[in-house]
Amino acid sequence: MRSSKKGPYIDQKLLKKVKKQKPEDGPIKTWARDSMISPEMIGYTFLVHNGKDFIPVKVIEEMVGHRLGEFALTRKFIKHGGKMQRELEKKARMAPAKAG
């Protein structure tokens, strides 16, 4: 966590790209996951690297103050499983068939 007296960390290279480009010009590719989202970034699409791929992140007003990396997850969630989960899924698939 960054000290509040230092202010937010915004990657300067990224900020320069934002100022140079228009939102409709296409996405901005970045590896700066730790960079805070500032109000100037609203409307832009960023391709944020998650360690393997680039995840598209469209910045909206509610995202200001968060970090880019929060919206590009690094771990892939498959699902919680087990015997009980399979039985529940089986019942869920059978229910629509009976209704029709």
C-alpha positions in Angstrom: 0.0 0.0 0.0 1.3 3.4 -0.9 1.5 6.2 1.6 -1.2 8.8 1.1 1.2 11.7 1.4 3.1 10.5 -1.7 -0.1 10.6 -3.8 -1.3 8.0 -6.3 1.2 6.1 -8.5 0.4 6.6 -12.2 2.8 5.2 -14.7 4.2 8.3 -16.6 4.7 6.4 -19.9 1.1 5.3 -19.7 -0.1 8.8 -19.0 1.9 10.1 -22.0 0.2 7.5 -24.3 -3.2 8.5 -23.0 -2.5 12.2 -23.7 -1.2 11.4 -27.2 -4.1 9.1 -28.2 -7.9 9.5 -28.6 -10.2 6.9 -27.0 -11.5 5.8 -30.4 -8.0 5.2 -31.8 -7.9 1.7 -30.3 -6.6 0.0 -27.2 -3.4 1.0 -25.3 -1.2 -2.0 -24.5 0.4 -1.9 -21.0 2.2 -4.0 -18.5 1.7 -1.4 -15.8 -0.7 -3.3 -13.6 0.2 -1.2 -10.5 -0.8 2.1 -12.2 -3.8 3.9 -10.7 -6.7 4.8 -12.9 -7.0 8.6 -13.2 -9.9 10.6 -14.5 -8.1 11.3 -17.8 -8.2 7.6 -18.6 -12.1 7.4 -18.6 -13.3 6.1 -22.0 -10.1 4.5 -23.0 -9.6 0.7 -23.5 -6.4 -0.8 -22.1 -4.9 -4.2 -22.9 -3.5 -5.1 -19.5 -1.0 -8.0 -19.3 -1.9 -10.7 -16.8 1.3 -12.7 -17.1 0.2 -14.7 -20.1 -2.3 -12.7 -22.2 -3.5 -9.1 -22.7 -7.0 -8.6 -21.1 -9.1 -5.7 -22.5 -10.2 -3.3 -19.8 -12.6 -0.5 -20.7 -12.2 2.3 -18.1 -15.5 3.7 -16.7 -16.0 6.4 -14.1 -16.4 4.0 -11.2 -12.9 2.6 -11.8 -11.1 5.8 -10.9 -8.8 5.3 -7.9 -8.4 1.5 -8.5 -5.5 -0.1 -10.2 -5.4 -1.5 -13.7 -4.3 -5.0 -12.4 -7.6 -5.3 -10.4 -9.5 -5.8 -13.7 -7.2 -8.2 -15.4 -7.1 -11.3 -13.2 -3.9 -13.4 -13.1 -5.5 -16.7 -12.0 -8.1 -18.6 -14.0 -11.1 -19.8 -11.9 -12.5 -23.0 -13.3 -15.1 -23.9 -10.7 -15.6 -25.5 -7.3 -16.4 -29.1 -7.8 -16.8 -32.4 -6.3 -19.6 -35.0 -6.2 -22.3 -32.7 -4.8 -21.6 -30.1 -7.4 -22.0 -32.6 -10.3 -25.3 -33.8 -8.8 -26.6 -30.3 -8.6 -25.7 -29.5 -12.2 -27.3 -32.7 -13.3 -30.6 -31.7 -11.6 -30.4 -28.2 -13.1 -30.0 -29.7 -16.6 -32.9 -32.1 -16.1 -35.4 -29.4 -14.8 -35.7 -27.4 -18.1 -36.2 -30.6 -20.0 -39.2 -31.5 -17.8 -40.7 -28.0 -18.1 -40.7 -28.0 -22.0 
